Amino acid sequence: MIEIKSLSKEFPDKKVLHGIDCRFFDGKTNLIIGQSGSGKTVLMNCLVGLLEPTEGHILYDGRNFVTMNKKERTLLRREMGMLFQGSALFDSLSVLENVMFPLDMFSPLSYKDRKKRAQECLDRVNLIDAQLKYPAELSGGMQKRAAIARAISMQPKYLFCDEPNSGLDPKTSLVIDKLIHEITVENNMTTIINTHDMNSVMGIGENILYIYQGHKEWQGTSSEILSSNNQRLNDFIFASDFSKQLRKSFEEHEEHLP
């Protein structure tokens, strides 16, 4: 579990996060949603250490990330997996070499065992037959699955996903959502997803944090979001033609998810 206590982030010209308190749970897909500029990306960057919060605490199963020294942070980061918005695969490396990259950097395993672990991850995302291909030879959805395989190669306790469905068609997005959800449950990971995809919100939103202008505005599940009395949340979720689409998406996802 990751617990955030009174987290604030201030830049010289603006305060972006205002005393956020929330929890992200093990074995669940935890989503962060909000309008552009609401502070979602700043919050995630604070969680992984790319930004230092101005105030507050970030507890990883009781361990305070904010007060850790450099060595302690390095060790904790080895428990984190990252799925970047653009997949961020290395063009000059094969799919297998991409998945092996964090293992080559941080794992004490032998080359044989590192390769075996990478192949297990590729098999889990149904890409074992593409292990010798290069990223340019893959579709967008296959690249995203390769990036997921790399993100879980070190068997992380915490998985961070930045807009995992960015640039994907709706059908492929459903596949990626389902895969992230399944892997989260299988490995009992604390998965945090920064997303604008309303289908993801309704489909795999087991714990949703809605941020409005840097403040925690609402937190709940995908089933609770449809009956929320929070006007700002409703305005965000049901903007334009989203209402009917979301209700339909929710019904469709209920059929596909366990």
Secondary structure, 3 states (H helix, E strand, C coil): CEEEEEEEEEECCEEEEEEEEEEECCCEEEEEECCCCCCHHHHHHHHHCCCCCCEEEEEECCEECCCCCHHHHHHHHCCEEEECCCCCCCCCCCHHHHHHHHHHHHCCCCHHHHHHHHHHHHHHCCCHHHCCCCHHHCCHHHHHHHHHHHHHCCCCCEEEEECCCCCCCHHHHHHHHHHHHHHHHHHCCEEEEECCCHHHHHHHCCEEEEEECCEEEEEECHHHHCCCCCHHHHHHHCCCCHHHHHHHHHHHHHHHCC
